[in-house]
């Protein structure tokens, strides 16, 4: 048998605060136990805003931050609602080369090969001239 103190309102208020704090703490622990943080590698063809928006549009994603230097997406998500594979596939729908980007990279590749060819031709001409 538990003997409660006589009608002490200060004690009752302390007990209520303690119980409310315990309930709030348990709810926070239960909510955060299902969140997972991970890094996802992406292509990096699109802007930071578009990549983050695509990740955040995935159900269950709480937070998404894209690092342009490492081309990784830091994601906090609810493991009951989504997986890293689902987040990455949603981002890759947006983060792919479009026709303009393909043309730019093709032009760069052509410039590099033509520069190498002209350098090789000049070197070859010098070798031929030295052999004569």
Contact map, one row per residue, 1 for C-alpha under 8 A:
111000000000000000000000000000000000000000000000000000000000000000000000000000000000000000000000000000000000000000000000000000000000
111100000000000000000000000000000000000000000000000000000000000000000000000000000000000000000000000000000000000000000000000000000000
111110000000000000000000000000000000000000000000000000000000000000000000000000000000000000000000000000000000000000000000000000000000
011111000000000000000000000000000000000000000000000000000000000000000000000000000000000000000000000000000000000000000000000000000000
001111110000000000000000000000000000000000000000000000000000000000000000000000000000000000000000000000000000000000000000000000000000
000111110000000000000000000000000000000000000000000000000000000000000000000000000000000000000000000000000000000000000000000000000000
000011111000000000000000000000000000000000000000000000000000000000000000000000000000000000000000000000000000000000000000000000000000
000011111111000000000000000000000000000000000000000000000000000000000000000000000000000000000000000000000000000000000000000000000000
000000111111100000000000000000000000000000000000000000000000000000000000000000000000000000000000000000000000000000000000000000000000
000000011111110000000000000000000000000000000000000000000000000000000000000000000000000000000000000000000000000000000000000000000000
000000011111111000000000000000000000000000000000000000000000000000000000000000000000000000000000000000000000000000000000000000000000
000000011111111100000000000000000000000000000000000000000000000000000000000000000000000000000000000000000000000000000000000000000000
000000001111111110000000000000000000000000000000000000000000000000000000000000000000000000000000000000000000000000000000000000000000
000000000111111111000000000000000000000000000000000000000000000000000000000000000000000000000000000000000000000000000000000000000000
000000000011111111100000000000000000000000000000000000000000000000000000000000000000000000000000000000000000000000000000000000000000
000000000001111111110000000000000000000000000000000000000000000000000000000000000000000000000000000000000000000000000000000000000000
000000000000111111111000000000000000000000000000000000000000000000000000000000000000000000000000000000000000000000000000000000000000
000000000000011111111100000000000000000000000000000000000000000000000000000000000000000000000000000000000000000000000000000000000000
000000000000001111111110000000000000000000000000000000000000000000000000000000000000000000000000000000000000000000000000000000000000
000000000000000111111111000000000000000000000000000000000000000000000000000000000000000000000000000000000000000000000000000000000000
000000000000000011111111100000000000000000000000000000000000000000000000000000000000000000000000000000000000000000000000000000000000
000000000000000001111111110000000000000000000000000000000000000000000000000000000000000000000000000000000000000000000000000000000000
000000000000000000111111111000000000000000000000000000000000000000000000000000000000000000000000000000000000000000000000000000000000
000000000000000000011111111100000000000000000000000000000000000000000000000000000000000000000000000000000000000000000000000000000000
000000000000000000001111111110000000000000000000000000000000000000000000000000000000000000000000000000000000000000000000000000000000
000000000000000000000111111111000000000000000000000000000000000000000000000000000000000000000000000000000000000000000000000000000000
000000000000000000000011111111100000000000000000000000000000000000000000000000000000000000000000000000000000000000000000000000000000
000000000000000000000001111111110000000000000000000000000000000000000000000000000000000000000000000000000000000000000000000000000000
000000000000000000000000111111111000000000000000000000000000000000000000000000000000000000000000000000000000000000000000000000000000
000000000000000000000000011111111100000000000000000000000000000000000000000000000000000000000000000000000000000000000000000000000000
000000000000000000000000001111111110000000000000000000000000000000000000000000000000000000000000000000000000000000000000000000000000
000000000000000000000000000111111110000000000000000000000000000000000000000000000000000000000000000000000000000000000000000000000000
000000000000000000000000000011111110000000000000000000000000000000000000000000000000000000000000000000000000000000000000000000000000
000000000000000000000000000001111111000000000000000000000000000000000000000001110000000000000000000000000000000000000000000000000000
000000000000000000000000000000111111100000000000000000000000000000000000000111100000000000000000000000000000000000000000000000000000
000000000000000000000000000000000111110000000000000000000000000000000000000111100000000000000000000000000000000000000000000000000000
000000000000000000000000000000000011111000000000000000000000000000000000011110000000000000000000000000000000000000000000000000000000
000000000000000000000000000000000001111100000000000000000000000000000000011100000001000000000000000000000000000000000000000000000000
000000000000000000000000000000000000111110000000000000000000000000000001111000000000000000000000000000000000000000000000000000000000
000000000000000000000000000000000000011111000000000000000000000000000001111000000001000100000000000000000000000000000000000000000000
000000000000000000000000000000000000001111100000000000000000000000000011100000000000000100000000000000000000000000000000000000000000
000000000000000000000000000000000000000111110000000000000000000000000011100000000000000100110010000000000000000000000000000000000000
000000000000000000000000000000000000000011111000000000000000000000000010000000000000000000010011000000000000000000000000000000000000
000000000000000000000000000000000000000001111110000000000000000000010010000000000000000000000010000000000000000000000000000000000000
000000000000000000000000000000000000000000111110000000000000000000000000000000000000000000000011100000000000000000000000000000000000
000000000000000000000000000000000000000000011111011000000000000000000000000000000000000000000111000000000000000000000000000000000000
000000000000000000000000000000000000000000011111111000000000000000000000000000000000000000000000000000000000000000000000000000000000
000000000000000000000000000000000000000000000111111100000000000001110000000000000000000000000000000000000000000000000000000000000000
000000000000000000000000000000000000000000000011111110000000000000000000000000000000000000000000000000000000000000000000000000000000
000000000000000000000000000000000000000000000111111111000000000000000000000000000000000000000100000000000000000000000000000000000000
000000000000000000000000000000000000000000000111111111100000000001000000000000000000000000100110000000000000000000000000000000000000
000000000000000000000000000000000000000000000001111111110000000111000000100000000000000000000000000000000000000000000000000000000000
000000000000000000000000000000000000000000000000111111111000000000000000000000000000000000000000000000000000000000000000000000000000
000000000000000000000000000000000000000000000000011111111100000000000000000000000000000001100100000000000000000000000000000000000000
000000000000000000000000000000000000000000000000001111111100100100000000001000000000001101100000000000000000000000000000000000000000
000000000000000000000000000000000000000000000000000111111110111100000000000000000000000000000000000000000000000000000000000000000000
000000000000000000000000000000000000000000000000000011111110100000000000000000000000000000000000000000000000000000000000000000000000
000000000000000000000000000000000000000000000000000001111111100000000000000000000100011001000000000000000000000000000000000000000000
000000000000000000000000000000000000000000000000000000011111100000000000000000001100000000000000000000000000000000000000000000000000
000000000000000000000000000000000000000000000000000000000111110000000000000011111100000000000000000000000000000000000000000000000000
000000000000000000000000000000000000000000000000000000111111111100000000001111000100000000000000000000000000000000000000000000000000
000000000000000000000000000000000000000000000000000000010001111100000000001111000000000000000000000000000000000000000000000000000000
000000000000000000000000000000000000000000000000000000010000111110000000001110000000000000000000000000000000000000000000000000000000
000000000000000000000000000000000000000000000000000100110000111111000000111100000000000000000000000000000000000000000000000000000000
000000000000000000000000000000000000000000000000000100000000001111100000111000000000000000000000000000000000000000000000000000000000
000000000000000000000000000000000000000000000001001100000000000111110011110000000000000000000000000000000000000000000000000000000000
000000000000000000000000000000000000000000000001000000000000000011111111110000000000000000000000000000000000000000000000000000000000
000000000000000000000000000000000000000000010001000000000000000001111111000000000000000000000000000000000000000000000000000000000000
000000000000000000000000000000000000000000000000000000000000000000111110000000000000000000000000000000000000000000000000000000000000
000000000000000000000000000000000000000000000000000000000000000000111111000000000000000000000000000000000000000000000000000000000000
000000000000000000000000000000000000000011110000000000000000000001111111100000000000000000000000000000000000000000000000000000000000
000000000000000000000000000000000000001111000000000000000000000001110111110000000000000000000000000000000000000000000000000000000000
000000000000000000000000000000000000001111000000000100000000000111100011111000000000000000000000000000000000000000000000000000000000
000000000000000000000000000000000000111100000000000000000000000111100001111100000000000000000000000000000000000000000000000000000000
000000000000000000000000000000000000111100000000000000100000111110000000111110000000000000000000000000000000000000000000000000000000
000000000000000000000000000000000011110000000000000000000000111100000000011111000000000000000000000000000000000000000000000000000000
000000000000000000000000000000000011100000000000000000000001111000000000001111101110000000000000000000000000000000000000000000000000
000000000000000000000000000000000111000000000000000000000001110000000000000111111100000000000000000000000000000000000000000000000000
000000000000000000000000000000000111000000000000000000000001000000000000000011111110000000000000000000000000000000000000000000000000
000000000000000000000000000000000100000000000000000000000001000000000000000001111100000000000000000000000000000000000000000000000000
000000000000000000000000000000000000000000000000000000000011000000000000000011111110000000000000000000000000000000000000000000000000
000000000000000000000000000000000000000000000000000000000111100000000000000011111111011000000000000000000000000000000000000000000000
000000000000000000000000000000000000000000000000000000000000000000000000000010101111111000000000000000000000000000000000000000000000
000000000000000000000000000000000000010100000000000000000000000000000000000000000111111100000000000000000000000000000000000000000000
000000000000000000000000000000000000000000000000000000000000000000000000000000000011111110000000000000000000000000000000000000000000
000000000000000000000000000000000000000000000000000000000100000000000000000000000111111111000000000000000000000000000000000000000000
000000000000000000000000000000000000000000000000000000100100000000000000000000000111111111100000000000000000000000000000000000000000
000000000000000000000000000000000000000111000000000000100000000000000000000000000001111111110000000000000000000000000000000000000000
000000000000000000000000000000000000000000000000000000000000000000000000000000000000111111111000000000000000000000000000000000000000
000000000000000000000000000000000000000000000000000001100100000000000000000000000000011111111100000000000000000000000000000000000000
000000000000000000000000000000000000000001000000001001100000000000000000000000000000001111111110000000000000000000000000000000000000
000000000000000000000000000000000000000001100000000000000000000000000000000000000000000111111111000000000000000000000000000000000000
000000000000000000000000000000000000000000000000000000000000000000000000000000000000000011111111000000000000000000000000000000000000
000000000000000000000000000000000000000000000100011001000000000000000000000000000000000001111111000000000000000000000000000000000000
000000000000000000000000000000000000000001111100001000000000000000000000000000000000000000111111100000000000000000000000000000000000
000000000000000000000000000000000000000000101100000000000000000000000000000000000000000000011111110000000000000000000000000000000000
000000000000000000000000000000000000000000001000000000000000000000000000000000000000000000000011111111000000000000000000000000000000
000000000000000000000000000000000000000000000000000000000000000000000000000000000000000000000001111111000000000000000000000000000000
000000000000000000000000000000000000000000000000000000000000000000000000000000000000000000000000111111100000000000000000000000000000
000000000000000000000000000000000000000000000000000000000000000000000000000000000000000000000000111111110000000000000000000000000000
000000000000000000000000000000000000000000000000000000000000000000000000000000000000000000000000111111111000000000000000000000000000
000000000000000000000000000000000000000000000000000000000000000000000000000000000000000000000000111111111100000000000000000000000000
000000000000000000000000000000000000000000000000000000000000000000000000000000000000000000000000001111111110000000000000000000000000
000000000000000000000000000000000000000000000000000000000000000000000000000000000000000000000000000111111111000000000000000000000000
000000000000000000000000000000000000000000000000000000000000000000000000000000000000000000000000000011111111100000000000000000000000
000000000000000000000000000000000000000000000000000000000000000000000000000000000000000000000000000001111111110000000000000000000000
000000000000000000000000000000000000000000000000000000000000000000000000000000000000000000000000000000111111111000000000000000000000
000000000000000000000000000000000000000000000000000000000000000000000000000000000000000000000000000000011111111100000000000000000000
000000000000000000000000000000000000000000000000000000000000000000000000000000000000000000000000000000001111111110000000000000000000
000000000000000000000000000000000000000000000000000000000000000000000000000000000000000000000000000000000111111111000000000000000000
000000000000000000000000000000000000000000000000000000000000000000000000000000000000000000000000000000000011111111100000000000000000
000000000000000000000000000000000000000000000000000000000000000000000000000000000000000000000000000000000001111111110000000000000000
000000000000000000000000000000000000000000000000000000000000000000000000000000000000000000000000000000000000111111111000000000000000
000000000000000000000000000000000000000000000000000000000000000000000000000000000000000000000000000000000000011111111100000000000000
000000000000000000000000000000000000000000000000000000000000000000000000000000000000000000000000000000000000001111111110000000000000
000000000000000000000000000000000000000000000000000000000000000000000000000000000000000000000000000000000000000111111111000000000000
000000000000000000000000000000000000000000000000000000000000000000000000000000000000000000000000000000000000000011111111100000000000
000000000000000000000000000000000000000000000000000000000000000000000000000000000000000000000000000000000000000001111111110000000000
000000000000000000000000000000000000000000000000000000000000000000000000000000000000000000000000000000000000000000111111111000000000
000000000000000000000000000000000000000000000000000000000000000000000000000000000000000000000000000000000000000000011111111100000000
000000000000000000000000000000000000000000000000000000000000000000000000000000000000000000000000000000000000000000001111111110000000
000000000000000000000000000000000000000000000000000000000000000000000000000000000000000000000000000000000000000000000111111111000000
000000000000000000000000000000000000000000000000000000000000000000000000000000000000000000000000000000000000000000000011111111100000
000000000000000000000000000000000000000000000000000000000000000000000000000000000000000000000000000000000000000000000001111111110000
000000000000000000000000000000000000000000000000000000000000000000000000000000000000000000000000000000000000000000000000111111111000
000000000000000000000000000000000000000000000000000000000000000000000000000000000000000000000000000000000000000000000000011111111100
000000000000000000000000000000000000000000000000000000000000000000000000000000000000000000000000000000000000000000000000001111111110
000000000000000000000000000000000000000000000000000000000000000000000000000000000000000000000000000000000000000000000000000111111111
000000000000000000000000000000000000000000000000000000000000000000000000000000000000000000000000000000000000000000000000000011111111
000000000000000000000000000000000000000000000000000000000000000000000000000000000000000000000000000000000000000000000000000001111111
000000000000000000000000000000000000000000000000000000000000000000000000000000000000000000000000000000000000000000000000000000111111
000000000000000000000000000000000000000000000000000000000000000000000000000000000000000000000000000000000000000000000000000000011111
